[in-house]
Amino acid sequence: MRIARAELFELTLPLLEPFVISGGAMTERRSIVVVLHDEAGHVGFGESPPFQFPFYSEETLVSARDMIARVLLPRIVGHEFDGPEAVDAALRDGVRGNWFARAGVETAAWDLEAYRRNTGLAALLAERVGVAPAASVACGVALGIPPGREPAELTRAVYDAVRHGYRRVKIKVAPGWDEAAVRAARQGLEGSELPLTVDANGAYEWPRDERALRALDDAELLYIEQPLHPDELVGHARLAEQLRTPICLDETLRDARAARQVMDLQGPRVWNIKVHRVGGLTEVCRIYRLAGEYGAQLWAGTMPESGIGSQCALAAASLPLFVYPSDLEPSARWFGRNGDVIKLVLGRDGRMAVPQQSCARLLDPGRFRLLTTPVA
């Protein structure tokens, strides 16, 4: 593929309600959309979705936008590549970190190939790792910390999630909002056999918070996601030896290099793969192969992104090693009935169909024009 030109947009999607995690909150979803064109009129869409403030990752919306416009796009526009993996190599050379920025461009290259071949991202990924993709994926709900930390609000939210057919419930926790949160969630799950997980986004420390983590260990959870700081790779490995409940890695699993270290340490075997957090789909393939060697069990996380970025998570979740329900939710849950630029729909069976087309063929062009601003 030869990248003839590129466009850059800022996308703003208002959230129906604030989403709160241990590190911060947001009331709208802003992200950068990269659009790549080849000389034959094919087009590929990618999304770079870091938050506006660095409470989840070091990157921010402003830093990603600058990196994409000033450093990354000049490396590929006007150049020819054998495929998206070659684009990934060009973006990685001499660039440390900046995973979200690279993913915005790299996933657009994958989507451009999908458009050129008249297929979807899932088929391309499955081809690369030598498996057959699933036609649909099981979906779980991710519930933030309710305003005011009111247990009754969380109970109602969990009850609604059960009624909507989700296959797993995840709640956000933090020091001081853990045991009460689990009790409230259990009330909402009463009469249901849905698995419950918690996600701390790195808010705990060991041994400072040992009592709280031991209490979570006794709560019969499917797994405990990212309890310690992202840099605590060894800490998570040691914590996994201390607790009976499996530990799931999220922010710590930055890339395949981190995955190899987890393997060397005999660390956690539940991995949350977020396409944009690891730098794109090429890195997902690298991590996937390592997971196969290690026997890790995977699921796909989201930030959440718009329907554009979620196509990547859907594609990853369609691979066989993604055995747990993924954080893929209908667009209406976050943005309202017709609020997204690519509409995601949850079936009554708690599953979401895996598209067989590229983003350009799924996109609502009117909504996209209405909700985006060109970046100079």
N, C-alpha and C positions, 0 to 999 in steps of 0.2 A: 504494500500500500504506500502511496505517496501522499503525504499530508499537504494539501494545497493551501489551505488557510484554516484559521481557528477563530472562534468567537467566544467571548466571555460575558456571562450574565450574573447578576446577583438576584437570587430567588428569595422571596419573602412569603412565608405561609403562616398566617395567624393561627395560634393554637386555640382549641375550644376552651381549654382550661390550663392553668400553669402546671408545668411538670417540674417536680422538685426531687433532687437527689441529695446525698449527703454533702456535696460540694457546692451546690448552687441551684438556681431555678431559671426557667425561661418561659416567656409568654408568647413568643413567636419563633418560628424556625427559619433562620436565614442561612443560606448556603451559596456557594459559587457553582455555577453550571458551566462546564466546558463543552463546546460544540466543535467537532473536527470535521472537515470536509476533504474529500479526495477530488481528483480531477474528473471523475466520472459522474459526479453529482450525488455520491453516497455520503451519508452523514452519521456521526456517532455522538452520543450524549454521555457525559460523565458528570458526577457531582462530587464536590469537595465540601463536607459538612462539619468542620470543627465548630465549636461554640464561639460566641463573641468574646468570652473571657476564659482564661486558662485554668478552669477548675476541673476539667476532665483530662486534657492533654496540654502539652506545652504550646501547641499551635492554637492560633485564633483565626477568626474569619479574615481579619485584616492581614495577618502574616501570610496566610495561605494565598490570598488574592495577589499579594505582592510577589510571592515566590512564583506563582503560576505565570503571571504576566511578564515579569522581569527576567526570570531565569529559565523556567521549564519550557514554555511555548517556543521561545527562540531556538531551542535545541531540536525541535521536531518539525516545525513549519518549513516547508520547502524541501524536506528530505524524504527519502524513500526507505521503507522498512519491510523486512520479511514478514512481520506479524507483530502483534501487541507485545510479545516477549522482548522483541528488539527495541520497541519503544520504552519498555520498562528499563532496559539496560542503559539507554540514553539518558533517562531521567535520574537514575541512581548514581551515575558516574560523578564522583566528587561532591555529592550532596548527602550530608548526614541528616538523618531524621526527616522532618517535613513529610511525614507519611500521608497526611490528609491532602496536602497539596499535590503530591505525586499521584495519589489515587484518583484525584479528579481528572487528571490528564490521561493516566494509564487506562482507567475504565472506559473513557471515551474511545480510546483506540480499540479496545475489545468490542465495544458496541459498534464501531465502524466496521470491523471485520464481520460481525453478525449481520449487519445491514447488507454488506457486499455479498455474503453467502446466503442471504434470505433465510436466516435461522435465528435462534435465541442464544443468550449467553450460556444457559445451562448446557446446551448441546456442545458448545465450544469447550467449556470446562471439562465436561465428561470425556470428550475426545482426548484432551490433553493428559488426563490421569488414567485413561483406559477403563472407564466404567460406563454404566448406563444410568442416565439421570432419572429421577422419579418424576411422575406427571404432576404430583402435588406434594406439599409439605405440611406437616403438623405445626400449628401455631400456638404460641403461648402469649399471655398478656404480661406487660410490665407496668406495675402500678407505683407511682411516685409517693413520696411522703406527703400526706394530706396537710393542707394549710392548718396551722395550729396544732398539728399532730393529734387530731381527734380520732380515737379508735373507731367510733361509730361510722365515720366517713369511710374509713378503709374497709370495714365490714361490708358496707353497702356496695363499694366498688368491687370487692371480691365476689359478692353475690351476683352482681350484674355480669361479671366476667364468666361465671359458671353458666348463666342463662344464655350467653352469647355463643357458647360452644367451644371456648378455648380448651386446649389440651393440657395446659400447665399454667399456674399462677406464680408470678415473681413479684415480690414486694421489695422496695428499697428500705434499707435499714441504716442506722447510724447509732453511735453511742448515745444512750438515753432513749432511743426509739428502736427497740429490738424485741424484747420480751413482750411488751404491750402490743407491738405491731403483729407479732406472730399469733398472739391470742386473738386479736381482732380478725386476722385473716382466717384463722381456724373457724371462727364463728360464721364467717361468710361461706366457708367451704362445707359447713355441716350437711351431712347427707351425701356429699360428693367424694369420689375417690381421686380427684385431681391431685397431682403432685404439687407441692409448694416448695419454692426456693426463695432465698433472700440474696440481695445484692448490696454490698456495703460501699462499692466504689472506692476501696482503699481507706476507709475511715477509721479502722481499728489498729491498735498496736499490741504486740505480744512481748512481754507478759503483762503490760499495763492493763489490758482489757481481757485478761484471761477469764474472769468470772462471766462476763457477757458472752464470750465466745463459747465457753463450756455450756452455757444455757442454750445457745443456738444449737450446739451439738446434740443436746437432749431433745430437740424439738421435732425430730423425725422428718427432717428436710431431705429433699432429693439431693441437693448440694448447697454449699455456701459459696457464693460468688465473690471473688476479689475482696477478701476481708482486710488484707494488709496493703500498705503503700505499693504502688506499681514497681518501685525499685527493689522490693523485698522478694527477689526471686528465691534466694536461699531460705528466707523466712517462711515463704509459702510451702516450700518442700518440707521444712521441719514441722510446720503446723499440721501438714497433712499426716505426719506420723503421730501427732498428739491427739487428733480428733478422729472419731469414727465416721463422721459425715464426710463425704468426698468434698474436696476443695476444687472450685472451678476458677481458672485463670481468665482474666479479661485484659485489663490494662497492662499487666505484666507481660503478656504474650505479644510483644511488639512486632516480631518478625520470626523468620525461620531460625535465625541465630539464637534467639531466646528459647525457641522450642527445643533446639538441640541441647541447650544447657539444662532445661527442665528434664530432658531424658537422661542426661548424665547424672543429675542429682536424684534420679528416681522420684521426681516430684509429681504433682497432681496430674491425673489422667482425664480430667474433664476440661475441655478447652472451648471458650467462647471465641469464635472467629468473626471479627468485624472487618469486613473487606477494606474499609477506608482507614481503619486504625493501623492495619499492617502494610499499607502502601499500595494495595490494588490486587487484582485477580491473579497476576503472575505469582505474587508472594503467597496467595492462598493456595495455589497448586503446590508450591514448595512445602508449606506447612502440612498440607493434606498428605503428601507422601510420607513425611516424618510421622504423622499421626498413625498412619497405617503400620509403620515399623514398630511403634511404641505401644500400640493398642489403646490410644487415646480415643475418647468418645467426644464428639463434636456437636455444636449447635451454632446457629448463625445469630449474631446480635446486630442491633441497629442503634443509631444515635438518638432518636430516630431520624431518618432522612425522608426526603420526598419520595414519590413513586419512581423517580429516576434512579436515585441511589439504591432504593430497595430492590431494583431488578438484579443487582449484583448479589445481595443477600439471598434472594430467592434462588438464584442460580447455584450459589454455594450450598444452600440447604438441600438442594435436590440430589447431592452426592451421597453415596451409601453410608459413609462414616458419620454423617450428621444424624445421629440417632435420637437426640432429644428435641422436643418442640422448640422452634426458633422464635425470636422476638419479632415476628412479622405480623403486623396488625392491619386491619382495614383502614383505608385512608379516612373514612368517616370518623373513626375513633379519635384521631388527632386533629383533623382539619375540617371536619364537617362533611356532609353528604357529597357535595361536588367541589370540594376545596382544593384537591390535589391536581397536579398536572398529568399524572398517570394514576388512574384509579386502581387501588388494591381492594379486593373483595374477599371476605372470609366466608367459606361455605358453612352450612349448618353442622357439618361434621367436624368443624374446627380445623379444616385444611384449606390451603390456598393453592390455586392452580399455578403451575410454573409456565410462564409465557414461552412461546416458541418463536417470538419475533423480537426485533431490536426495539430500542426505546423510541426511535423516530417513527416507527409504525404504530406505537402504542400511545404516543403523546397527544394530549389535547392542545392543539396549537393556539386556540383562542385563550385558554386559561394561562398558557405559558406566556403569551404576549402581555396579558393583564398583570401577571404576578412577577415579572422580571424587569430588571433595569440593565441595559448594556453597560459593561465596564469599559471605560476608555482605555 
